[in-house]
């Protein structure tokens, strides 16, 4: 299977890595500025035990609409049973990517 995000080869699914990815999305450093993706990453990092992630997720949520928060939360839930490649594809390309990959459409 082709890996959708070559720049993430070798990335781990630990909380620190997901937190750093969230910081990249939150600041637009090395990744496009995307607060929904940052919210997803901070949510997942917090579930992995990163102590700063929940606070930053809350800060990001204050900047998002209710619909954007719902999209981010749904994407994070979808990622819970996904491989790291699927998580990164979902964050990078949108939550529909994960659903379509699982349905065999991608």
C-alpha positions, 0 to 999 in steps of 0.5 A: 500500500502506498504511503500518502504522506512521505514526509512523515516516514518513520514518525511514531504515534507517541504523545510527544510526536503527535503534540509536535505535529499539533504545534506545527499545524497550530503555528503554520510551521512546516505544515499549513496553518490548520486549527482543526488538524491541530485540535485532532493532534492535541486530542490524540496526544492527550490520550497518549498522556502528553501533559500539555496537549489538553490545555492547548486543545482547549485553547484551539477549541476557543478559536473554532466554530462548533462545527469545526470542533465536531469535525475535529472530534469525529476525526480524533475518534476515527483515528483511535483504531487507525494505524499511524499512517491512517492517522497522519493521512486523516490529519493531513488530508481531512477526516474523509480520507480515513473513512474512504480508506477503510471503505476501500475507496482509496 
